[in-house]
């Protein structure tokens, strides 16, 4: 009996470790990491072979198997910290229960991926509670309205935290169809204009006996998209949500450039090219110093036209100007910079969240100075409005008087 006890204890410990690794892999899978069954088996074997002498040994052993890309590091680190508990947990609990005044420093900033990891743990907890008790409920939905339909028309500023999470996922999933435009440069094509140079080269390969006609046609490319997003105090809530839409657009299209402006102009295109949305948004916030500050639209447009227009406004781009038009200092510079921007692009679309109000009128001087120099004037306060924008960019949207800026200038 004395010789069998240690074997049973080792088996129990091994069983608990295997179970913990399996549950940890399920959490990573819900958070977005590709943790398949084969990876879980390799992780268990690696832990058995390597052994566990410290917390760092377990961290780097699992890190070597579950982290396959650069953007997976943030999610893995946050999930490991929460699942396997940090050091000094008992001391922290005693410090919380002791009668000590709370620190006066600023609260700790949320880490990238923390929301997704916490939602993965919450989903696992709800799943266990649901399996424990599943009462049968009959729901009559004949006279109810779909929650998805209500979310489509709901204002971003009126959404709850859960609804904002659903809206962000829906914005990242939106894909713009291929709105191809013709360029003057011609490329090889099966039909079209005869290409004499390629035809003669092909005939020389056959000794000149056979002439195989080669053709060329005008090249078709996706036009670049340039987004100028206002991050002032009145626009910050909408800008944070719309950055998820721009991040999803950057993943599917190559020539997408995003600029943020408040009191200065910041290029965040490189930050939005990160695969993980949480890491991309955190990089954007870290690189911007004037978030939720004032607004200087004329100054920002002047900096863009002077330093960036020749770099990004080539190939017939579409410019998305996301702002409410409430300029602090309105003068003739705003109209001049808007006119220069309009002449430099193929299409200029102004997205204004103030259009969510039925009685909106362009009475502000900044709005009236900008309206004559835009092609379309659209709302951007809900998922429905963003869906209409996607249709408009693909050439299938509505072209009625609601988006025509001349209708608003005519006294509407």
C-alpha positions in Angstrom: 0.0 0.0 0.0 2.8 2.4 0.7 4.4 1.9 -2.7 1.1 2.4 -4.6 0.3 5.8 -3.0 2.9 7.9 -4.9 1.8 6.5 -8.3 -1.8 7.5 -7.6 -0.8 11.0 -6.6 1.3 11.5 -9.7 -1.6 10.3 -11.9 -4.0 12.7 -10.2 -1.6 15.5 -10.7 -1.1 14.6 -14.3 -4.9 14.4 -14.8 -5.4 17.9 -13.3 -2.6 19.4 -15.5 -4.0 17.8 -18.7 -7.5 19.1 -17.8 -6.2 22.6 -17.1 -4.3 22.7 -20.4 -7.4 21.5 -22.3 -9.5 24.2 -20.8 -6.8 26.8 -21.4 -6.7 25.8 -25.1 -10.5 26.2 -25.3 -10.2 29.7 -23.9 -7.5 30.6 -26.4 -9.7 29.3 -29.2 -12.6 31.4 -28.1 -10.3 34.4 -28.0 -9.2 33.9 -31.6 -6.1 31.8 -31.5 -6.0 28.6 -33.7 -5.6 26.1 -30.9 -6.6 22.8 -32.4 -6.6 19.3 -30.9 -3.2 18.4 -32.3 -1.7 21.5 -30.7 -3.3 20.6 -27.3 -1.8 17.0 -27.5 1.6 18.5 -28.3 1.3 20.9 -25.4 0.5 18.2 -22.9 3.5 16.1 -24.2 5.8 19.1 -24.1 4.9 19.9 -20.5 5.4 16.2 -19.5 8.9 16.1 -21.1 10.0 19.6 -20.1 8.6 19.5 -16.6 7.4 22.5 -14.6 9.9 24.0 -12.2 8.6 27.6 -12.3 5.8 29.7 -13.8 8.1 30.9 -16.6 8.8 27.3 -17.7 5.1 26.7 -18.2 4.6 30.1 -19.9 7.3 29.6 -22.5 6.5 25.9 -23.1 2.9 26.8 -24.0 4.0 29.9 -25.8 6.1 27.9 -28.2 3.1 25.8 -29.2 0.1 28.1 -29.1 1.6 31.4 -30.4 2.1 31.1 -34.2 1.9 34.7 -35.3 3.1 38.1 -33.9 -0.5 39.3 -33.2 -1.2 36.2 -31.0 1.3 37.3 -28.3 -0.9 39.9 -26.7 -3.9 37.5 -26.5 -1.8 34.6 -25.1 -0.1 36.8 -22.5 -3.4 38.2 -21.2 -5.1 34.7 -21.2 -2.1 33.1 -19.4 -2.1 35.9 -16.8 -5.8 35.5 -16.0 -6.1 31.7 -16.3 -3.0 30.6 -14.4 -3.2 33.5 -11.9 -0.4 35.9 -11.2 2.2 35.7 -8.4 1.4 37.1 -5.0 -2.4 36.6 -5.3 -2.8 36.0 -1.6 -0.8 39.1 -0.7 -3.0 41.1 -3.1 -6.2 39.8 -1.5 -4.9 40.7 2.0 -4.0 44.1 0.8 -7.5 44.6 -0.6 -9.2 43.5 2.6 -6.9 45.6 4.9 -8.0 49.1 5.9 -5.6 51.0 3.6 -6.6 54.0 1.6 -6.7 53.3 -2.2 -3.9 54.7 -4.3 -4.3 58.2 -5.8 -2.6 57.4 -9.1 -4.3 57.1 -12.4 -6.2 53.8 -13.0 -4.3 51.2 -15.0 -5.0 51.3 -18.7 -6.7 48.3 -20.3 -4.3 46.1 -22.2 -4.7 45.0 -25.8 -6.8 41.9 -26.1 -8.1 42.1 -22.5 -11.7 42.5 -23.7 -11.6 39.5 -26.0 -10.0 37.3 -23.3 -12.5 38.3 -20.6 -15.3 37.5 -23.0 -13.8 34.1 -23.7 -13.7 33.3 -20.0 -17.3 34.6 -19.6 -18.4 32.4 -22.4 -16.9 29.4 -20.8 -18.5 30.2 -17.5 -21.9 30.7 -19.0 -21.5 27.4 -21.0 -20.9 25.5 -17.8 -23.9 27.1 -16.1 -26.1 26.4 -19.1 -25.1 22.7 -19.2 -25.8 22.4 -15.4 -29.4 23.6 -15.8 -31.2 24.0 -19.1 -34.9 24.6 -18.5 -37.2 24.3 -21.5 -38.6 27.6 -22.5 -41.1 28.2 -25.3 -40.9 31.6 -27.0 -43.6 33.0 -29.3 -41.8 35.4 -31.6 -44.5 36.1 -34.1 -45.0 39.7 -32.9 -41.4 40.5 -31.9 -38.8 42.5 -33.8 -35.4 41.0 -34.6 -32.6 42.4 -32.3 -30.3 42.6 -35.3 -32.7 44.9 -37.1 -33.0 47.1 -34.0 -29.2 47.3 -33.8 -28.9 48.3 -37.4 -30.8 51.6 -36.9 -29.6 52.4 -33.4 -27.3 55.3 -32.8 -23.7 54.4 -31.8 -23.9 56.9 -28.9 -27.0 55.2 -27.5 -25.7 51.6 -27.5 -24.8 49.6 -24.5 -21.4 47.9 -24.0 -22.7 44.6 -25.4 -24.3 46.3 -28.4 -21.1 48.3 -29.1 -19.2 45.0 -29.2 -21.6 43.5 -31.7 -21.4 46.7 -33.8 -17.6 46.6 -33.8 -17.7 43.0 -35.0 -20.2 43.8 -37.7 -18.1 46.8 -38.9 -15.0 44.6 -39.1 -16.9 42.0 -41.1 -18.1 44.5 -43.8 -16.4 44.2 -47.1 -16.4 46.7 -49.9 -17.0 45.1 -53.4 -14.5 45.6 -56.1 -15.2 49.0 -57.6 -12.7 48.8 -60.4 -11.6 51.8 -62.4 -9.9 51.9 -65.8 -6.3 53.2 -66.0 -4.6 54.6 -69.1 -1.8 51.9 -68.8 -2.5 48.8 -70.8 -1.7 45.2 -69.8 -1.7 41.8 -71.5 -5.3 40.6 -72.1 -6.9 37.7 -74.1 -9.0 40.2 -76.1 -8.7 43.9 -77.0 -6.2 46.0 -78.9 -3.4 44.2 -80.8 0.0 44.5 -79.1 2.6 44.7 -81.9 5.6 44.4 -79.6 4.5 41.2 -77.9 3.3 39.8 -81.2 6.7 40.2 -82.9 8.5 38.7 -79.9 6.2 35.7 -80.0 6.8 35.3 -83.7 10.6 35.3 -83.3 10.4 32.4 -81.0 8.8 30.3 -83.8 11.3 31.5 -86.4 8.8 34.0 -88.0 6.7 31.2 -89.5 3.8 31.5 -87.2 2.3 34.8 -86.1 0.3 34.5 -82.9 -1.5 37.8 -82.3 -1.2 39.2 -78.8 -3.7 41.7 -77.3 -3.7 44.3 -74.6 -6.4 46.2 -72.7 -6.6 49.0 -70.2 -5.6 48.0 -66.7 -8.3 47.7 -64.0 -7.4 48.5 -60.4 -9.1 49.1 -57.1 -9.0 52.9 -56.4 -7.3 53.9 -53.2 -9.3 55.0 -50.2 -8.2 57.8 -47.9 -10.0 58.4 -44.6 -9.6 61.7 -42.7 -11.2 61.0 -39.3 -12.0 63.7 -36.7 -11.1 62.7 -33.1 -12.2 65.8 -31.3 -14.4 65.7 -28.2 -17.7 65.7 -30.1 -16.5 63.0 -32.5 -14.3 60.7 -30.4 -17.2 58.2 -29.6 -18.0 57.7 -33.2 -14.3 57.7 -34.3 -13.4 54.8 -32.0 -16.1 52.7 -33.5 -15.5 53.7 -37.1 -11.8 52.7 -36.7 -12.9 49.1 -36.6 -14.6 49.6 -40.0 -11.4 51.1 -41.3 -9.3 48.3 -39.8 -11.5 45.7 -41.6 -11.2 47.6 -44.8 -7.4 47.7 -44.5 -7.2 43.9 -44.2 -9.0 43.4 -47.5 -7.7 46.3 -49.6 -4.1 47.4 -50.2 -4.3 51.1 -50.8 -6.2 52.3 -47.7 -4.7 55.3 -45.8 -6.1 56.6 -42.5 -5.4 59.9 -40.9 -6.7 61.2 -37.5 -6.9 64.9 -36.8 -8.0 67.1 -33.9 -5.6 70.0 -33.3 -2.9 68.2 -35.4 -2.7 65.5 -38.1 -1.5 62.0 -37.4 -1.0 59.1 -39.9 -2.2 55.8 -38.4 -2.1 53.7 -41.5 0.7 51.5 -40.3 -1.0 50.9 -36.9 -4.3 49.8 -38.6 -2.4 47.2 -40.7 -1.8 45.0 -37.6 -3.9 41.9 -37.8 -5.3 42.0 -34.2 -8.0 44.7 -33.9 -7.3 45.3 -30.2 -3.6 45.7 -30.8 -4.2 48.0 -33.8 -6.6 50.3 -31.9 -4.2 50.5 -28.9 -1.4 51.5 -31.3 -3.6 54.2 -32.8 -4.5 55.6 -29.3 -0.8 55.5 -28.2 0.3 57.4 -31.3 -2.2 60.2 -31.1 -1.7 63.0 -28.5 -4.7 65.1 -29.2 -7.6 62.6 -28.8 -10.8 64.2 -27.5 -9.4 67.7 -27.7 -10.2 70.7 -29.9 -10.8 70.8 -33.6 -8.8 72.6 -36.3 -10.2 71.3 -39.6 -8.6 74.0 -41.8 -5.1 73.4 -40.2 -5.4 69.6 -40.5 -6.5 69.8 -44.2 -3.7 72.3 -44.9 -1.1 69.9 -43.5 -2.6 67.0 -45.4 -2.7 68.9 -48.7 0.9 70.1 -48.3 2.6 66.9 -47.0 0.5 63.9 -47.9 -1.7 64.7 -50.9 1.0 63.8 -53.5 1.9 60.6 -51.7 -1.6 59.1 -51.2 -3.9 60.9 -53.7 -2.8 59.1 -56.8 -4.8 56.7 -59.0 -8.2 58.3 -58.6 -8.8 57.8 -54.9 -12.0 58.2 -52.8 -11.6 60.4 -49.8 -13.8 59.8 -46.7 -14.0 63.0 -44.5 -15.4 62.0 -41.1 -16.2 65.0 -39.1 -19.2 67.1 -37.8 -17.8 70.3 -39.3 -17.9 72.3 -36.1 -14.7 74.3 -36.6 -13.3 76.4 -33.8 -11.9 79.1 -36.1 -13.7 79.5 -39.4 -12.2 81.6 -42.1 -11.6 81.5 -45.9 -8.8 79.0 -45.4 -11.3 76.2 -44.7 -13.0 76.7 -48.0 -9.7 77.0 -49.9 -8.3 73.8 -48.4 -11.5 71.9 -49.1 -11.5 73.0 -52.7 -7.9 71.9 -53.1 -8.7 68.5 -51.5 -11.8 68.1 -53.8 -9.7 68.8 -56.9 -7.0 66.3 -55.9 -9.3 63.2 -55.6 -11.9 61.5 -57.8 -14.6 61.5 -55.2 -15.0 63.3 -51.8 -17.6 61.9 -49.4 -18.4 63.8 -46.2 -19.7 61.6 -43.3 -21.4 63.6 -40.6 -23.0 62.1 -37.5 -25.1 65.2 -37.1 -27.4 64.0 -39.8 -28.9 61.6 -37.3 -31.2 64.5 -36.2 -34.3 65.0 -38.4 -34.2 68.8 -38.0 -30.6 69.2 -38.9 -29.8 72.4 -40.9 -26.4 73.5 -42.1 -26.3 76.8 -40.2 -22.7 76.6 -38.8 -20.2 78.6 -40.8 -17.8 75.7 -41.0 -20.4 73.4 -42.5 -21.6 75.9 -45.1 -18.0 76.5 -46.1 -17.3 72.8 -46.6 -20.5 71.7 -48.3 -19.9 73.3 -51.8 -16.7 71.2 -52.2 -18.0 67.6 -51.5 -19.7 65.1 -53.8 -21.8 63.4 -51.2 -23.1 64.3 -47.7 -24.0 61.2 -45.7 -24.8 60.1 -42.1 -22.4 57.8 -40.2 -24.1 57.3 -36.9 -25.4 53.7 -37.2 -24.7 50.4 -38.8 -27.4 51.1 -41.4 -25.6 54.3 -42.4 -22.3 52.5 -42.8 -24.0 49.8 -44.9 -25.4 52.6 -47.2 -21.8 53.9 -47.4 -20.5 50.5 -48.5 -23.1 50.3 -51.2 -22.3 53.8 -52.4 -18.6 52.9 -52.6 -19.4 49.9 -54.7 -21.6 51.9 -57.0 -24.9 50.3 -56.0 -26.0 52.8 -53.4 -28.7 55.4 -53.7 -28.0 58.7 -55.5 -31.1 60.7 -54.4 -31.3 64.2 -53.1 -30.6 63.1 -49.5 -26.9 62.8 -50.2 -26.6 65.7 -52.6 -24.8 68.7 -50.9 -26.6 71.2 -53.2 -29.9 70.2 -51.7 -28.7 71.2 -48.2 -27.2 74.5 -49.5 -30.4 75.3 -51.3 -32.2 76.1 -48.0 -33.2 72.6 -46.8 
